[in-house]
């Protein structure tokens, strides 16, 4: 039974799932939007928003700047994307209290009928 368990497992082992989430979030920040399944989009949304909040808090002085940068580098696959999140996205969303991403639902995927969605950063 899954009592007191949270999070989506997506039918993967924990290592595979963590790697998948890191890759999806890195590409979301790199390109601004990605097309993926609805379940994966809903799973990475809180993680991506938390990273933008870390960048905002590092820029505003709530947490140490070096610590914020290191947290982002540890949670993303590319150091250049972590720098982009800290420098560009942290500044862009400085006045926004939350809700940095949106999910658009699309039709089913042609091959297997999986529900697809676009997750993107709001402007």
Secondary structure by P-SEA (a helix, b strand, c coil): cccccccccccccaaaaaaaaaaaaaaaaacccccccaaaaaaaaaaaaaaaaaaaaaaaccccaaaaaaaaaaacccaaaaaaaaccccccccccccccbbbbbbccccccccbbbbbbbcc
